Amino acid sequence: MALDLSVDAVQLTEDLVNIESVSGNEAEIADAVEAALRPLAHLEVERFGHTIVARTHHGHAERVVIAGHLDTVPVNNNLPARRDEHALHGLGSADMKGGCAVALRLAATLPSATRDITYLFYDCEEVEAERNGLFQLSRRRPDLLEADFAILMEPSDAIVEAGCQGTMRVDVTVHGERAHAARSWMGSNAIHGAADVLARLGAYQPRRPVIDGLEYHEGLNAVFIEGGVAGNVLPDRCCISVNHRFAPDRSEAEALRHLREVFDGYDVEVSDSAPAAMPGLSVPAAAAFVEAVGGAVKPKFGWTDVARFSELGVPAVNFGPGDPHLAHKADEFVPVEHIRTVEERMRSWLLAGADLAPSKP
């Protein structure tokens, strides 16, 4: 499917939603994005796998990254897109094809701005951290992520969301002893033993720390459980996969220590992890952006690639159309007004300031 970047951002969002791009299946949408950006003379376009990088080079003193992921979670009877008077419904509409549409419109219609801009459209954000296209790019071409400031077009209700919580998934293993189900007293049922792990999860009280005036809310939840040998055998092993969302004042090492304390007495092994990012609202670039796009700011509870930029020393915030609480839901939608508001505010910020002449030779 070809993308027409001359249409408005709402129609472009619909066109993007209708290109199915579940994580690992981004080839078609990456092809479409690359083909739409290549003809734009003011952009230098490069492709790495299914990640597209498009940059301006006007010699301005400041460079900003505008980034969005192209992938979605699996289809859940929510394709194709449908539109009503107030909203666009469909898989990825909020998370985050509305944001990608805004970024593509800016890339197509802002040949000049008061800052140089790097646009990033990347794959595999919704899966394991090592598959993330931005992570892969940071290893292969870290120079392309260098910037004074970065904006992740993640759904944020068209309000700046600062920082992000970290995410860690661990496998908590309960051990037992196999035996014939007819003589169960001869063994120990590991699945039954998992009840204690689940009880600890049920009784868990998450922290709600306040950082830079923003209240974060941690979480600890079982997301998978696996065990069993055969229909007539007591299982000797049961594994509970637990997801921990931790506030920006914890490092990954501190989060892991906490989980080992919660599940003391059981084997705890990390299967996936990504760091949190502090709000960083005292950084001048972040403070100026917040003021320019309305002044309101909230904490980001979900993990985003703000953390990846933070690790690279680039201050970053989340700012995009859509309610983050609708991400990954079957009835996901993005308000039409959010798309238009975010595009208008981003455009105004990128054009704000003096003339558009380069400030460096």
PAPA-387104 format. One record per residue (C-alpha): residue number from 1; y, x, z. Coordinates in steps of 0.25 Angstrom, whole numbers, always signed. Example, Ala and Ser with C-alpha at 12.3 -4.5 7.8 and 13.67 -1.06 7.14 Angstrom:
<rs>
<r pos="1" yy="-18" xx="+49" zz="+31"/>
<r pos="2" yy="-4" xx="+55" zz="+29"/>
</rs>
This chain:
<rs>
<r pos="1" yy="+0" xx="+0" zz="+0"/>
<r pos="2" yy="+14" xx="+5" zz="-4"/>
<r pos="3" yy="+25" xx="+5" zz="+6"/>
<r pos="4" yy="+39" xx="+1" zz="+2"/>
<r pos="5" yy="+49" xx="+7" zz="+11"/>
<r pos="6" yy="+61" xx="-1" zz="+5"/>
<r pos="7" yy="+56" xx="-14" zz="+12"/>
<r pos="8" yy="+61" xx="-17" zz="+26"/>
<r pos="9" yy="+54" xx="-12" zz="+38"/>
<r pos="10" yy="+47" xx="-25" zz="+42"/>
<r pos="11" yy="+41" xx="-26" zz="+28"/>
<r pos="12" yy="+37" xx="-11" zz="+29"/>
<r pos="13" yy="+30" xx="-14" zz="+42"/>
<r pos="14" yy="+22" xx="-25" zz="+36"/>
<r pos="15" yy="+18" xx="-16" zz="+24"/>
<r pos="16" yy="+14" xx="-5" zz="+34"/>
<r pos="17" yy="+6" xx="-15" zz="+43"/>
<r pos="18" yy="-2" xx="-19" zz="+30"/>
<r pos="19" yy="-7" xx="-5" zz="+28"/>
<r pos="20" yy="-19" xx="-4" zz="+38"/>
<r pos="21" yy="-18" xx="+9" zz="+45"/>
<r pos="22" yy="-27" xx="+9" zz="+57"/>
<r pos="23" yy="-28" xx="+23" zz="+63"/>
<r pos="24" yy="-36" xx="+32" zz="+54"/>
<r pos="25" yy="-33" xx="+23" zz="+42"/>
<r pos="26" yy="-19" xx="+27" zz="+39"/>
<r pos="27" yy="-20" xx="+33" zz="+25"/>
<r pos="28" yy="-15" xx="+21" zz="+17"/>
<r pos="29" yy="-3" xx="+19" zz="+26"/>
<r pos="30" yy="+0" xx="+34" zz="+26"/>
<r pos="31" yy="-1" xx="+34" zz="+11"/>
<r pos="32" yy="+9" xx="+22" zz="+10"/>
<r pos="33" yy="+19" xx="+29" zz="+20"/>
<r pos="34" yy="+18" xx="+42" zz="+12"/>
<r pos="35" yy="+20" xx="+36" zz="-1"/>
<r pos="36" yy="+32" xx="+28" zz="+4"/>
<r pos="37" yy="+39" xx="+40" zz="+10"/>
<r pos="38" yy="+36" xx="+50" zz="-1"/>
<r pos="39" yy="+47" xx="+45" zz="-11"/>
<r pos="40" yy="+58" xx="+46" zz="-1"/>
<r pos="41" yy="+66" xx="+59" zz="-5"/>
<r pos="42" yy="+72" xx="+61" zz="+9"/>
<r pos="43" yy="+59" xx="+62" zz="+16"/>
<r pos="44" yy="+49" xx="+74" zz="+16"/>
<r pos="45" yy="+35" xx="+67" zz="+17"/>
<r pos="46" yy="+23" xx="+74" zz="+22"/>
<r pos="47" yy="+9" xx="+68" zz="+25"/>
<r pos="48" yy="-2" xx="+73" zz="+35"/>
<r pos="49" yy="-14" xx="+65" zz="+34"/>
<r pos="50" yy="-9" xx="+51" zz="+36"/>
<r pos="51" yy="+4" xx="+55" zz="+43"/>
<r pos="52" yy="+17" xx="+55" zz="+35"/>
<r pos="53" yy="+29" xx="+63" zz="+38"/>
<r pos="54" yy="+42" xx="+61" zz="+31"/>
<r pos="55" yy="+55" xx="+69" zz="+35"/>
<r pos="56" yy="+69" xx="+70" zz="+31"/>
<r pos="57" yy="+76" xx="+84" zz="+30"/>
<r pos="58" yy="+91" xx="+82" zz="+31"/>
<r pos="59" yy="+94" xx="+93" zz="+40"/>
<r pos="60" yy="+98" xx="+84" zz="+52"/>
<r pos="61" yy="+99" xx="+90" zz="+66"/>
<r pos="62" yy="+89" xx="+80" zz="+71"/>
<r pos="63" yy="+75" xx="+76" zz="+67"/>
<r pos="64" yy="+69" xx="+63" zz="+71"/>
<r pos="65" yy="+54" xx="+59" zz="+69"/>
<r pos="66" yy="+51" xx="+44" zz="+67"/>
<r pos="67" yy="+36" xx="+42" zz="+68"/>
<r pos="68" yy="+26" xx="+31" zz="+66"/>
<r pos="69" yy="+11" xx="+30" zz="+66"/>
<r pos="70" yy="+4" xx="+23" zz="+54"/>
<r pos="71" yy="-9" xx="+19" zz="+60"/>
<r pos="72" yy="-13" xx="+6" zz="+68"/>
<r pos="73" yy="-24" xx="+2" zz="+77"/>
<r pos="74" yy="-36" xx="-5" zz="+71"/>
<r pos="75" yy="-34" xx="-19" zz="+64"/>
<r pos="76" yy="-35" xx="-31" zz="+72"/>
<r pos="77" yy="-34" xx="-43" zz="+63"/>
<r pos="78" yy="-19" xx="-39" zz="+61"/>
<r pos="79" yy="-17" xx="-35" zz="+47"/>
<r pos="80" yy="-10" xx="-38" zz="+37"/>
<r pos="81" yy="+4" xx="-39" zz="+43"/>
<r pos="82" yy="+10" xx="-53" zz="+44"/>
<r pos="83" yy="+25" xx="-56" zz="+47"/>
<r pos="84" yy="+32" xx="-67" zz="+53"/>
<r pos="85" yy="+47" xx="-69" zz="+56"/>
<r pos="86" yy="+48" xx="-60" zz="+68"/>
<r pos="87" yy="+36" xx="-50" zz="+67"/>
<r pos="88" yy="+27" xx="-42" zz="+58"/>
<r pos="89" yy="+12" xx="-43" zz="+63"/>
<r pos="90" yy="+1" xx="-34" zz="+60"/>
<r pos="91" yy="-7" xx="-21" zz="+64"/>
<r pos="92" yy="+3" xx="-10" zz="+67"/>
<r pos="93" yy="+15" xx="-18" zz="+65"/>
<r pos="94" yy="+21" xx="-14" zz="+78"/>
<r pos="95" yy="+12" xx="-1" zz="+80"/>
<r pos="96" yy="+18" xx="+4" zz="+72"/>
<r pos="97" yy="+20" xx="+0" zz="+58"/>
<r pos="98" yy="+34" xx="-6" zz="+61"/>
<r pos="99" yy="+39" xx="+7" zz="+66"/>
<r pos="100" yy="+33" xx="+14" zz="+54"/>
<r pos="101" yy="+40" xx="+5" zz="+45"/>
<r pos="102" yy="+53" xx="+8" zz="+51"/>
<r pos="103" yy="+51" xx="+23" zz="+50"/>
<r pos="104" yy="+47" xx="+21" zz="+35"/>
<r pos="105" yy="+60" xx="+13" zz="+32"/>
<r pos="106" yy="+68" xx="+23" zz="+39"/>
<r pos="107" yy="+61" xx="+34" zz="+31"/>
<r pos="108" yy="+64" xx="+27" zz="+18"/>
<r pos="109" yy="+78" xx="+22" zz="+21"/>
<r pos="110" yy="+85" xx="+34" zz="+28"/>
<r pos="111" yy="+86" xx="+45" zz="+19"/>
<r pos="112" yy="+96" xx="+51" zz="+28"/>
<r pos="113" yy="+98" xx="+50" zz="+43"/>
<r pos="114" yy="+105" xx="+57" zz="+54"/>
<r pos="115" yy="+92" xx="+64" zz="+58"/>
<r pos="116" yy="+81" xx="+70" zz="+50"/>
<r pos="117" yy="+69" xx="+61" zz="+51"/>
<r pos="118" yy="+54" xx="+64" zz="+51"/>
<r pos="119" yy="+45" xx="+51" zz="+49"/>
<r pos="120" yy="+31" xx="+52" zz="+53"/>
<r pos="121" yy="+20" xx="+41" zz="+50"/>
<r pos="122" yy="+7" xx="+45" zz="+56"/>
<r pos="123" yy="-7" xx="+41" zz="+58"/>
<r pos="124" yy="-17" xx="+39" zz="+69"/>
<r pos="125" yy="-8" xx="+36" zz="+81"/>
<r pos="126" yy="-17" xx="+25" zz="+86"/>
<r pos="127" yy="-29" xx="+34" zz="+88"/>
<r pos="128" yy="-33" xx="+47" zz="+95"/>
<r pos="129" yy="-21" xx="+56" zz="+97"/>
<r pos="130" yy="-27" xx="+68" zz="+89"/>
<r pos="131" yy="-28" xx="+59" zz="+77"/>
<r pos="132" yy="-13" xx="+55" zz="+78"/>
<r pos="133" yy="-6" xx="+59" zz="+65"/>
<r pos="134" yy="+7" xx="+64" zz="+73"/>
<r pos="135" yy="-2" xx="+72" zz="+82"/>
<r pos="136" yy="-9" xx="+78" zz="+69"/>
<r pos="137" yy="+5" xx="+81" zz="+63"/>
<r pos="138" yy="+10" xx="+88" zz="+76"/>
<r pos="139" yy="-2" xx="+97" zz="+75"/>
<r pos="140" yy="-1" xx="+100" zz="+60"/>
<r pos="141" yy="+14" xx="+99" zz="+57"/>
<r pos="142" yy="+22" xx="+99" zz="+71"/>
<r pos="143" yy="+35" xx="+102" zz="+63"/>
<r pos="144" yy="+35" xx="+88" zz="+57"/>
<r pos="145" yy="+36" xx="+82" zz="+71"/>
<r pos="146" yy="+48" xx="+91" zz="+75"/>
<r pos="147" yy="+60" xx="+82" zz="+79"/>
<r pos="148" yy="+71" xx="+79" zz="+88"/>
<r pos="149" yy="+66" xx="+65" zz="+91"/>
<r pos="150" yy="+55" xx="+56" zz="+87"/>
<r pos="151" yy="+53" xx="+41" zz="+86"/>
<r pos="152" yy="+40" xx="+34" zz="+86"/>
<r pos="153" yy="+41" xx="+21" zz="+79"/>
<r pos="154" yy="+31" xx="+15" zz="+89"/>
<r pos="155" yy="+32" xx="+0" zz="+93"/>
<r pos="156" yy="+42" xx="-1" zz="+104"/>
<r pos="157" yy="+49" xx="-14" zz="+103"/>
<r pos="158" yy="+60" xx="-8" zz="+95"/>
<r pos="159" yy="+64" xx="-1" zz="+108"/>
<r pos="160" yy="+63" xx="+14" zz="+111"/>
<r pos="161" yy="+50" xx="+17" zz="+119"/>
<r pos="162" yy="+51" xx="+31" zz="+126"/>
<r pos="163" yy="+40" xx="+40" zz="+129"/>
<r pos="164" yy="+25" xx="+36" zz="+129"/>
<r pos="165" yy="+13" xx="+35" zz="+138"/>
<r pos="166" yy="+2" xx="+45" zz="+136"/>
<r pos="167" yy="-12" xx="+40" zz="+132"/>
<r pos="168" yy="-25" xx="+46" zz="+137"/>
<r pos="169" yy="-39" xx="+40" zz="+134"/>
<r pos="170" yy="-51" xx="+45" zz="+143"/>
<r pos="171" yy="-66" xx="+43" zz="+143"/>
<r pos="172" yy="-70" xx="+39" zz="+158"/>
<r pos="173" yy="-85" xx="+41" zz="+158"/>
<r pos="174" yy="-95" xx="+34" zz="+168"/>
<r pos="175" yy="-109" xx="+41" zz="+169"/>
<r pos="176" yy="-121" xx="+34" zz="+173"/>
<r pos="177" yy="-136" xx="+35" zz="+171"/>
<r pos="178" yy="-145" xx="+29" zz="+161"/>
<r pos="179" yy="-157" xx="+20" zz="+164"/>
<r pos="180" yy="-165" xx="+9" zz="+158"/>
<r pos="181" yy="-157" xx="-5" zz="+160"/>
<r pos="182" yy="-170" xx="-10" zz="+166"/>
<r pos="183" yy="-169" xx="+0" zz="+177"/>
<r pos="184" yy="-154" xx="+1" zz="+179"/>
<r pos="185" yy="-155" xx="+6" zz="+193"/>
<r pos="186" yy="-161" xx="+19" zz="+188"/>
<r pos="187" yy="-147" xx="+23" zz="+181"/>
<r pos="188" yy="-132" xx="+21" zz="+182"/>
<r pos="189" yy="-124" xx="+12" zz="+173"/>
<r pos="190" yy="-112" xx="+20" zz="+168"/>
<r pos="191" yy="-106" xx="+7" zz="+162"/>
<r pos="192" yy="-107" xx="+0" zz="+176"/>
<r pos="193" yy="-100" xx="+13" zz="+181"/>
<r pos="194" yy="-88" xx="+11" zz="+172"/>
<r pos="195" yy="-84" xx="-1" zz="+181"/>
<r pos="196" yy="-78" xx="+9" zz="+190"/>
<r pos="197" yy="-69" xx="+15" zz="+179"/>
<r pos="198" yy="-65" xx="+2" zz="+174"/>
<r pos="199" yy="-62" xx="-2" zz="+189"/>
<r pos="200" yy="-52" xx="+10" zz="+190"/>
<r pos="201" yy="-46" xx="+6" zz="+177"/>
<r pos="202" yy="-44" xx="-9" zz="+182"/>
<r pos="203" yy="-38" xx="-4" zz="+195"/>
<r pos="204" yy="-29" xx="+6" zz="+188"/>
<r pos="205" yy="-14" xx="+5" zz="+191"/>
<r pos="206" yy="-6" xx="+12" zz="+180"/>
<r pos="207" yy="+7" xx="+20" zz="+183"/>
<r pos="208" yy="+21" xx="+15" zz="+178"/>
<r pos="209" yy="+30" xx="+27" zz="+179"/>
<r pos="210" yy="+44" xx="+27" zz="+176"/>
<r pos="211" yy="+49" xx="+38" zz="+167"/>
<r pos="212" yy="+63" xx="+40" zz="+161"/>
<r pos="213" yy="+66" xx="+25" zz="+166"/>
<r pos="214" yy="+54" xx="+20" zz="+158"/>
<r pos="215" yy="+42" xx="+14" zz="+165"/>
<r pos="216" yy="+28" xx="+18" zz="+159"/>
<r pos="217" yy="+15" xx="+10" zz="+161"/>
<r pos="218" yy="+2" xx="+18" zz="+161"/>
<r pos="219" yy="-11" xx="+12" zz="+158"/>
<r pos="220" yy="-26" xx="+15" zz="+160"/>
<r pos="221" yy="-36" xx="+7" zz="+152"/>
<r pos="222" yy="-51" xx="+7" zz="+148"/>
<r pos="223" yy="-51" xx="+6" zz="+132"/>
<r pos="224" yy="-66" xx="+9" zz="+129"/>
<r pos="225" yy="-79" xx="+9" zz="+137"/>
<r pos="226" yy="-92" xx="+14" zz="+131"/>
<r pos="227" yy="-106" xx="+15" zz="+137"/>
<r pos="228" yy="-120" xx="+11" zz="+135"/>
<r pos="229" yy="-133" xx="+17" zz="+130"/>
<r pos="230" yy="-143" xx="+6" zz="+126"/>
<r pos="231" yy="-145" xx="-9" zz="+130"/>
<r pos="232" yy="-156" xx="-5" zz="+140"/>
<r pos="233" yy="-149" xx="+8" zz="+146"/>
<r pos="234" yy="-140" xx="+10" zz="+157"/>
<r pos="235" yy="-128" xx="+18" zz="+152"/>
<r pos="236" yy="-126" xx="+32" zz="+158"/>
<r pos="237" yy="-111" xx="+33" zz="+152"/>
<r pos="238" yy="-99" xx="+24" zz="+151"/>
<r pos="239" yy="-86" xx="+29" zz="+145"/>
<r pos="240" yy="-73" xx="+21" zz="+148"/>
<r pos="241" yy="-61" xx="+26" zz="+139"/>
<r pos="242" yy="-48" xx="+24" zz="+146"/>
<r pos="243" yy="-34" xx="+25" zz="+140"/>
<r pos="244" yy="-23" xx="+30" zz="+149"/>
<r pos="245" yy="-8" xx="+28" zz="+146"/>
<r pos="246" yy="+0" xx="+37" zz="+154"/>
<r pos="247" yy="+15" xx="+38" zz="+157"/>
<r pos="248" yy="+24" xx="+49" zz="+151"/>
<r pos="249" yy="+24" xx="+56" zz="+165"/>
<r pos="250" yy="+9" xx="+60" zz="+164"/>
<r pos="251" yy="+4" xx="+71" zz="+155"/>
<r pos="252" yy="-10" xx="+69" zz="+148"/>
<r pos="253" yy="-16" xx="+79" zz="+159"/>
<r pos="254" yy="-10" xx="+70" zz="+170"/>
<r pos="255" yy="-15" xx="+58" zz="+164"/>
<r pos="256" yy="-29" xx="+64" zz="+163"/>
<r pos="257" yy="-29" xx="+68" zz="+177"/>
<r pos="258" yy="-25" xx="+54" zz="+181"/>
<r pos="259" yy="-36" xx="+48" zz="+173"/>
<r pos="260" yy="-46" xx="+57" zz="+180"/>
<r pos="261" yy="-41" xx="+53" zz="+193"/>
<r pos="262" yy="-43" xx="+38" zz="+189"/>
<r pos="263" yy="-57" xx="+40" zz="+184"/>
<r pos="264" yy="-61" xx="+50" zz="+195"/>
<r pos="265" yy="-76" xx="+52" zz="+195"/>
<r pos="266" yy="-78" xx="+49" zz="+180"/>
<r pos="267" yy="-78" xx="+58" zz="+168"/>
<r pos="268" yy="-64" xx="+57" zz="+161"/>
<r pos="269" yy="-62" xx="+63" zz="+147"/>
<r pos="270" yy="-50" xx="+62" zz="+138"/>
<r pos="271" yy="-52" xx="+56" zz="+124"/>
<r pos="272" yy="-38" xx="+54" zz="+120"/>
<r pos="273" yy="-24" xx="+58" zz="+125"/>
<r pos="274" yy="-9" xx="+58" zz="+121"/>
<r pos="275" yy="+2" xx="+62" zz="+130"/>
<r pos="276" yy="+14" xx="+53" zz="+135"/>
<r pos="277" yy="+28" xx="+56" zz="+131"/>
<r pos="278" yy="+40" xx="+55" zz="+141"/>
<r pos="279" yy="+51" xx="+45" zz="+137"/>
<r pos="280" yy="+61" xx="+57" zz="+135"/>
<r pos="281" yy="+73" xx="+48" zz="+135"/>
<r pos="282" yy="+82" xx="+59" zz="+140"/>
<r pos="283" yy="+80" xx="+66" zz="+127"/>
<r pos="284" yy="+94" xx="+64" zz="+119"/>
<r pos="285" yy="+87" xx="+60" zz="+106"/>
<r pos="286" yy="+79" xx="+50" zz="+113"/>
<r pos="287" yy="+90" xx="+44" zz="+121"/>
<r pos="288" yy="+99" xx="+44" zz="+108"/>
<r pos="289" yy="+88" xx="+36" zz="+101"/>
<r pos="290" yy="+86" xx="+26" zz="+112"/>
<r pos="291" yy="+101" xx="+23" zz="+112"/>
<r pos="292" yy="+102" xx="+22" zz="+97"/>
<r pos="293" yy="+91" xx="+12" zz="+96"/>
<r pos="294" yy="+95" xx="+3" zz="+107"/>
<r pos="295" yy="+94" xx="+10" zz="+120"/>
<r pos="296" yy="+82" xx="+3" zz="+126"/>
<r pos="297" yy="+69" xx="+11" zz="+129"/>
<r pos="298" yy="+55" xx="+8" zz="+135"/>
<r pos="299" yy="+43" xx="+16" zz="+139"/>
<r pos="300" yy="+32" xx="+18" zz="+129"/>
<r pos="301" yy="+19" xx="+14" zz="+135"/>
<r pos="302" yy="+10" xx="+17" zz="+123"/>
<r pos="303" yy="+7" xx="+31" zz="+118"/>
<r pos="304" yy="+15" xx="+35" zz="+106"/>
<r pos="305" yy="+18" xx="+48" zz="+98"/>
<r pos="306" yy="+30" xx="+50" zz="+106"/>
<r pos="307" yy="+21" xx="+58" zz="+115"/>
<r pos="308" yy="+18" xx="+67" zz="+103"/>
<r pos="309" yy="+32" xx="+70" zz="+100"/>
<r pos="310" yy="+35" xx="+72" zz="+115"/>
<r pos="311" yy="+25" xx="+83" zz="+115"/>
<r pos="312" yy="+32" xx="+90" zz="+103"/>
<r pos="313" yy="+45" xx="+89" zz="+110"/>
<r pos="314" yy="+51" xx="+78" zz="+102"/>
<r pos="315" yy="+57" xx="+67" zz="+110"/>
<r pos="316" yy="+52" xx="+53" zz="+105"/>
<r pos="317" yy="+53" xx="+38" zz="+107"/>
<r pos="318" yy="+45" xx="+26" zz="+102"/>
<r pos="319" yy="+54" xx="+16" zz="+94"/>
<r pos="320" yy="+48" xx="+6" zz="+85"/>
<r pos="321" yy="+46" xx="-9" zz="+82"/>
<r pos="322" yy="+36" xx="-18" zz="+88"/>
<r pos="323" yy="+31" xx="-21" zz="+102"/>
<r pos="324" yy="+22" xx="-10" zz="+107"/>
<r pos="325" yy="+13" xx="-20" zz="+115"/>
<r pos="326" yy="+9" xx="-26" zz="+102"/>
<r pos="327" yy="+3" xx="-12" zz="+97"/>
<r pos="328" yy="-12" xx="-13" zz="+94"/>
<r pos="329" yy="-12" xx="-28" zz="+96"/>
<r pos="330" yy="-18" xx="-38" zz="+86"/>
<r pos="331" yy="-5" xx="-46" zz="+85"/>
<r pos="332" yy="+4" xx="-34" zz="+84"/>
<r pos="333" yy="+17" xx="-36" zz="+77"/>
<r pos="334" yy="+31" xx="-30" zz="+76"/>
<r pos="335" yy="+44" xx="-38" zz="+77"/>
<r pos="336" yy="+52" xx="-38" zz="+63"/>
<r pos="337" yy="+64" xx="-36" zz="+71"/>
<r pos="338" yy="+59" xx="-23" zz="+78"/>
<r pos="339" yy="+56" xx="-17" zz="+65"/>
<r pos="340" yy="+70" xx="-19" zz="+60"/>
<r pos="341" yy="+77" xx="-15" zz="+73"/>
<r pos="342" yy="+69" xx="-2" zz="+74"/>
<r pos="343" yy="+73" xx="+1" zz="+60"/>
<r pos="344" yy="+87" xx="-2" zz="+62"/>
<r pos="345" yy="+89" xx="+6" zz="+75"/>
<r pos="346" yy="+81" xx="+18" zz="+69"/>
<r pos="347" yy="+89" xx="+18" zz="+57"/>
<r pos="348" yy="+102" xx="+17" zz="+64"/>
<r pos="349" yy="+98" xx="+29" zz="+73"/>
<r pos="350" yy="+94" xx="+38" zz="+62"/>
<r pos="351" yy="+107" xx="+35" zz="+55"/>
<r pos="352" yy="+116" xx="+36" zz="+67"/>
<r pos="353" yy="+126" xx="+48" zz="+68"/>
<r pos="354" yy="+135" xx="+55" zz="+59"/>
<r pos="355" yy="+133" xx="+57" zz="+44"/>
<r pos="356" yy="+119" xx="+60" zz="+38"/>
<r pos="357" yy="+123" xx="+74" zz="+33"/>
<r pos="358" yy="+113" xx="+84" zz="+38"/>
<r pos="359" yy="+117" xx="+91" zz="+50"/>
<r pos="360" yy="+110" xx="+104" zz="+47"/>
<r pos="361" yy="+109" xx="+111" zz="+34"/>
</rs>
